[in-house]
Amino acid sequence: RSTLFPYTTLFRSVEPIKEHKEVTVDSKLFDKYIGSYQLRHPIAIMAITRDGNQLFEQLTAQPKAQLFPEGERKFFLKVVDAQISFDTDAQGKVTQLVLHQNGKDMPAKRLDEGEAAAAVAQSLASRDNLKLGVQAFKGTRYSEAVEYFKKAVELDPEFPTARLYLATAYMSQYIPGADSPENKQYAVSAMEQFNLVLKANPKDLPATQ
């Protein structure tokens, strides 16, 4: 399935792509949309760029996808069932975009150049720690994996995949029936993280199992 984000189900399409009608708009309007926008759940930067008469979005670590206009401030994607709209202030300046998908409206604040660079670095650092944690986890180095996943969550507290892996790494160290304080703490820590995942997304099936 097509997604807008590689490590989370947040942007996964759960329904067939709906039909949207493309309309013709003055491509000069695209210039005011160009920039970087920060989604918070999880942290990710969406870059909006223009190539001639076409407008594109590119989420952190993802390929570009063309945006098709269905209005002067409303666009849709064809690779996944998602739409993007742009909000402006009283002076007509774009202040944020809103990603519409799976019945959710996810705002993304527009960033200046310095803010965008810092946010991209933070997002990528979180995902780098996730990757290292997954490698350690697959090698059954659970204590090492925990440290990487904790760093990923510290960098991006709204990163559900990292938090779910953290919970699983704790649980993988738990020994049923063992009565040591350390063993009990593994179970407690795992449940804390699973509950945080479910609090953010009650339908997260792996966290319920």
C-alpha positions in Angstrom: 0.0 0.0 0.0 1.1 3.5 -0.6 1.9 5.6 2.5 3.1 9.1 3.2 5.4 7.9 5.9 7.7 4.8 6.1 7.7 3.9 9.8 4.1 4.4 11.0 0.6 3.5 10.1 -0.5 7.0 10.7 -0.7 7.9 7.0 -1.6 4.5 5.6 -4.7 4.5 3.4 -7.4 2.2 4.8 -9.9 2.7 2.0 -9.6 2.7 -1.9 -8.5 6.0 -3.4 -11.5 8.2 -4.0 -11.9 10.2 -7.2 -11.2 13.9 -7.2 -11.7 16.3 -10.0 -8.7 18.2 -11.2 -9.3 21.8 -12.1 -7.1 24.4 -13.8 -5.6 27.1 -11.7 -3.0 29.8 -12.4 0.3 28.0 -11.6 1.7 31.4 -10.4 -0.3 30.8 -7.3 2.0 27.8 -6.5 4.9 30.1 -5.6 3.3 31.2 -2.3 2.9 27.5 -1.2 6.6 26.7 -1.7 8.4 26.0 1.6 8.8 23.5 4.5 6.0 22.5 6.8 6.3 20.5 10.1 3.9 17.7 11.0 3.9 16.9 14.7 2.5 13.4 14.9 5.1 12.1 14.3 7.7 14.8 13.6 8.2 15.0 9.8 8.9 17.7 7.4 6.8 18.1 4.2 8.6 20.1 1.5 6.4 21.8 -1.1 8.2 22.5 -4.3 7.3 23.6 -7.8 8.6 22.3 -11.2 7.2 24.4 -14.0 3.4 24.2 -13.8 3.4 21.3 -11.4 3.4 21.3 -7.6 5.0 18.5 -5.5 5.1 17.4 -1.9 8.0 15.4 -0.3 7.8 14.0 3.2 10.9 13.2 5.2 12.9 10.3 3.5 10.1 9.8 0.9 10.0 10.4 -2.9 8.3 13.4 -4.3 4.6 13.1 -5.2 2.7 15.5 -7.5 -0.2 17.5 -6.1 -3.2 18.1 -8.3 -5.4 21.1 -7.8 -9.1 20.8 -7.0 -9.2 24.5 -6.0 -6.8 27.4 -5.5 -5.9 26.2 -2.0 -6.9 22.5 -2.2 -4.9 19.7 -3.8 -5.0 15.9 -3.9 -2.6 13.1 -4.5 -3.1 10.2 -6.8 -0.6 7.8 -5.3 -2.5 7.6 -2.0 -5.9 8.8 -0.8 -4.8 12.1 0.8 -5.5 15.8 0.2 -3.6 18.9 1.2 -5.1 22.3 1.8 -3.3 25.6 2.6 -4.4 28.1 5.2 -3.6 31.8 5.0 -3.7 34.8 7.3 -5.6 38.1 6.8 -2.8 39.3 4.5 -2.9 36.2 2.3 0.3 34.7 3.6 0.4 31.0 3.9 0.8 30.0 7.6 0.3 26.2 7.5 -0.9 23.3 5.4 -3.4 20.6 6.5 -3.0 17.0 5.5 -6.4 15.3 5.2 -6.3 11.5 5.3 -8.1 8.6 6.9 -10.7 11.0 8.4 -8.0 13.0 10.2 -6.9 16.6 9.7 -3.2 17.0 10.4 -1.9 20.6 10.5 1.7 21.4 9.6 3.1 24.7 10.5 5.1 26.6 7.9 8.8 26.9 8.9 11.4 29.4 8.1 14.7 28.1 6.7 16.5 27.8 10.0 13.5 26.0 11.7 13.2 23.6 8.8 16.9 22.6 8.9 16.7 21.9 12.6 13.4 20.0 12.4 14.7 17.8 9.5 17.9 17.0 11.5 15.8 16.0 14.6 13.4 13.9 12.5 16.2 12.1 10.7 18.1 11.5 14.0 15.1 9.9 15.5 14.7 7.6 12.6 18.5 6.8 12.6 18.1 5.6 16.2 15.1 3.6 15.3 17.1 1.8 12.5 20.0 1.1 14.9 17.5 -0.2 17.5 15.9 -2.5 15.0 19.2 -3.9 14.1 20.1 -4.5 17.7 16.6 -6.0 18.4 16.9 -8.5 15.5 20.3 -9.5 16.9 18.6 -10.2 20.3 20.6 -7.4 21.9 17.6 -6.1 23.7 19.3 -3.9 26.3 21.2 -2.1 23.5 17.9 -1.9 21.4 16.2 -0.2 24.4 18.7 2.6 24.5 18.3 3.3 20.8 14.5 3.3 21.0 14.6 5.5 24.0 16.7 8.0 22.1 14.3 7.8 19.1 11.3 8.5 21.4 13.2 11.3 23.2 13.8 13.0 19.8 10.3 12.5 18.7 7.8 11.7 21.5 5.0 11.3 18.9 6.8 8.5 17.0 4.5 5.5 17.6 6.7 2.9 15.8 9.7 3.8 18.0 7.6 3.6 21.1 6.1 0.3 20.1 9.5 -1.2 19.5 10.6 0.2 22.9 7.8 -1.6 24.6 8.5 -4.8 22.7 12.2 -4.6 23.6 11.4 -4.3 27.3 8.9 -7.2 27.0 11.5 -9.4 25.3 13.7 -9.2 28.4 10.9 -10.2 30.7 11.1 -13.8 32.1 7.7 -15.1 33.2 7.8 -16.3 36.7 11.1 -14.6 37.7 10.6 -12.6 40.8 13.6 -10.2 40.6 12.9 -6.4 40.8 14.7 -6.0 37.5 12.4 -8.5 35.8 9.3 -6.8 37.2 10.6 -3.5 36.0 10.8 -4.9 32.4 7.1 -5.7 32.6 6.1 -2.4 34.1 8.2 -0.4 31.5 6.7 -2.5 28.6 3.1 -1.8 29.8 3.8 1.9 30.2 5.0 2.2 26.6 2.2 0.0 25.2 -0.4 2.1 27.0 1.1 5.3 25.6 0.9 3.8 22.1 -2.8 2.9 22.7 -3.5 6.3 24.2 -2.4 8.0 21.0 -4.0 5.4 18.8 -6.6 3.0 20.5 -6.8 1.0 17.3 -3.1 0.1 17.2 -3.4 -3.7 17.0 0.2 -4.7 17.8 -0.1 -2.8 21.1 -3.2 -4.6 22.1 -1.7 -8.1 21.7 
